[in-house]
Amino acid sequence: MSDAMAQFRDAFFEEATELADGMEATLLSMDLAAVEVEDLHTLFRAAHSIKGNAATFGFPEVAAFTHKLESTLEPVRQGNRPMTSELREMLLQGVDLIRSHLHQARRGESLSPREQQAQAELITRLQADAGAPLPAPSTPAAPARDQAMKGGTGFSIRFEAPLDAFRRGVNLERLFRDLAKLGHLQTWTDLTRIPASNELDPEDCHLAWDVRLETSHPQADVDDIFEFVADGDNLRIQPLPPLGAVPNLGDILQVEAGVSPADIREALSQQKRLGELLVDMGKVKPEVVNKALDQQTKKRNQAEASTVRVATEKIDRLVNLVGELVITQAMLAQASQLSNTMQGEEQMSAALLQLDRQTRELQERVMGIRMVPVEMVFSRFPRMVHELGKQLGKDVELIMEGQATELDKTFIEMLVDPLTHLVRNAVDHGMETKEERQKSGKPSMGSIALRASSRGGHIHIEVKDDGKGLNRDRIYQKALDRGLLQPGSRPSDEELNLLIFEPGFSTVEQVSDLSGRGVGMDVVRQNVRSLGGRIEVESEPGRGTLIRLVLPLTMAILDGLTVRVGEEIYVFPLASVLESFQRQVADVQTVKGDREVISLRGEFIPVVRLLTLLGLGPNPDASERTLLVLVESEGRRAAMAVDELLGQQQVVIKSLETHYKRVEGVSGATILGDGRVALILDVPGLMRLEASTAAASV
Amino acid sequence: MGHSILTVDDSSTMRQMISFTLKGAGFDVIEAGDGVEALEVAKGKKLSLIITDVNMPRMDGITLVARLRALPEFKFTPILVLTTESDASMKQKGKEAGATGWIVKPFSPEKLLDVVNKVI
């Protein structure tokens, strides 16, 4: 396949995926009691487009399957077949299969045997459900039609004559003469199906042909010729590869050397895959090959996931900006030659001003490329909630808001699993059964709300259910059992709520196969933390639970508070800073020998000695520091002792891990304007570190 | 050498339309009003094609096809049945009885000639 064609293929996959997503959304939003005709047309058109495009870009299997969906939808949109909930389920499965098809086709493969079976079963069910037998398709393999209409190169045809062809007075010779009228014809007669003479009924027709027809006629014309002899599976018509495509070796040999397609098929069937050959040679064990194949699949998936679609206007704007930068550079060059003159200095400062503006805009816009709407994660949930509700026998309504909110692409990918888990949890555990809801006077239909919003430098993503709320007594008991709380301790509601994110923490007695194994919630927290975000939980017994993921806008840039501690400069993420104050005005008390706490509005907050904590300074190092920065993470607070507040600024995060190694309490490093390196502090990490050293010193 | 075609239909209008079209295209045409008459008329004739309606009194088209196929002289003769789109299963029944193909009613003279040219 040429590069140009491969590009179109990518576009095809994206478009087809979008169309499939659209079909799913339409199906899910459909009110079965009052189906909008326009929705049915939309579904039909989507199936039709996927089919036509698949054929054009050389994916006959995708086309053939989508054709089935299209023909199912045809009578529905004509009002001749009702849209039932069964049909909807089947069509949803069909959408899944289209996705599987696309997924496999993208990697140059066909459906797995399991998927193929699912497909066959679905097709049977679609037809059985239609009640009356579907009108026999007048075109046994219509998918290529669109391609041919657009002027494809022709068809490769396999035709096995029906056994009763002679007895029905079929004129086979006539058939080939008609085919030859359409274009350039090459035929190979396959005599291998003729049985031995003692078993042969001379009135039976055992002939078969492989035909290569170069023509600009549409497939309908070819179908028409075979009208009386096509019997379902005895005729296969496939479009020839499009012009410009690199043909298979077999195709070339067929045309140039007249090798019959039957022989090529036979030869191919004898070919073995590398893994099988190596196993046969005794070089590796089959398990090893399977493992390697898994690994390959993973790598392949990763490679697929690493592209991002960018609106052309965004790119155009960048190109313009770079153009402006070049002009600014020329201005600077000129100004430097005129240095020491009045005019030169003026020009220099004008150019620098311009450079400043352009650099800032460039930065913003390059960051903008990575921003994609949360819709990309949200779009999977209507389906998931629908399926879950069905499985659990709960009526659940999903409300989504703020799908257009943009998030860093990396975030989107890393949010998929946590959000999936939270939504699943909300439906499975948060939501009561219909009976329970009725008993407590709630509407039997439960609701889950997914909201995304942008709040001053942060993105909030909320999963809210109107279920029974968290059971704090049970969480408390469980935390005691697991040693997460000391007996007699009195944690705040918020601290208690957050315990559900501890590893292995699940309060559900009966483990369902959907959720409730205690794995998951801690992973949610891990992922959110690794994105530099935090989790908040609000829950009211009987009213429901709200879980809020608070995420930074992007991972690459951070709003920070730069501080000096001794000789070192550190950056606190502004998001975790609550306030800062003079040490003198705070009520500092010493406890347990050398540890300090401050009493702030009735709450005791530990004072953290940064250098000691990071293993950099003498002990004690805090008492002489004059300022305290109050930080918060996951409901816990601490006062960090510092010498000087240098200011707020945006810093570019550089990973410490890739350049050095992971350091507890530090999330990265940045380069300051004067060239110095400053460490960016990981507040939750510092809190953990502080908690563990405090526990160790007890 | 001209081809002879037998058209079987209980509707004389239909027979005339078919007959007129085929004669215009240079074929010889014989007519019959139902299956029983068709078997009598066909006897001893050398026919290139038989076109029969399905729903007819005395003997329907499907039976006629089966009976014709049982006769040595019509064993391999092309036979077309006239079906309607509303009865798609008739195509299959016709095939099983031994029909070569079908023409879906309503059809135009051009369509008729197209299909005839396909099987002769």
Chai-1 contact restraints between the chains, C-beta under 6 A:
chainA,res_idxA,chainB,res_idxB,connection_type,confidence,min_distance_angstrom,max_distance_angstrom,comment,restraint_id
A,P135,B,A88,contact,1.0,0.0,6.0,A-B,restraint_1
A,A136,B,A88,contact,1.0,0.0,6.0,A-B,restraint_2
A,R167,B,G98,contact,1.0,0.0,6.0,A-B,restraint_3
A,R168,B,G98,contact,1.0,0.0,6.0,A-B,restraint_4
A,R168,B,T100,contact,1.0,0.0,6.0,A-B,restraint_5
A,G169,B,F76,contact,1.0,0.0,6.0,A-B,restraint_6
A,G169,B,T77,contact,1.0,0.0,6.0,A-B,restraint_7
A,G169,B,P78,contact,1.0,0.0,6.0,A-B,restraint_8
A,G169,B,I79,contact,1.0,0.0,6.0,A-B,restraint_9
A,G169,B,T100,contact,1.0,0.0,6.0,A-B,restraint_10
A,V170,B,T100,contact,1.0,0.0,6.0,A-B,restraint_11
A,N171,B,V119,contact,1.0,0.0,6.0,A-B,restraint_12
A,F228,B,G101,contact,1.0,0.0,6.0,A-B,restraint_13
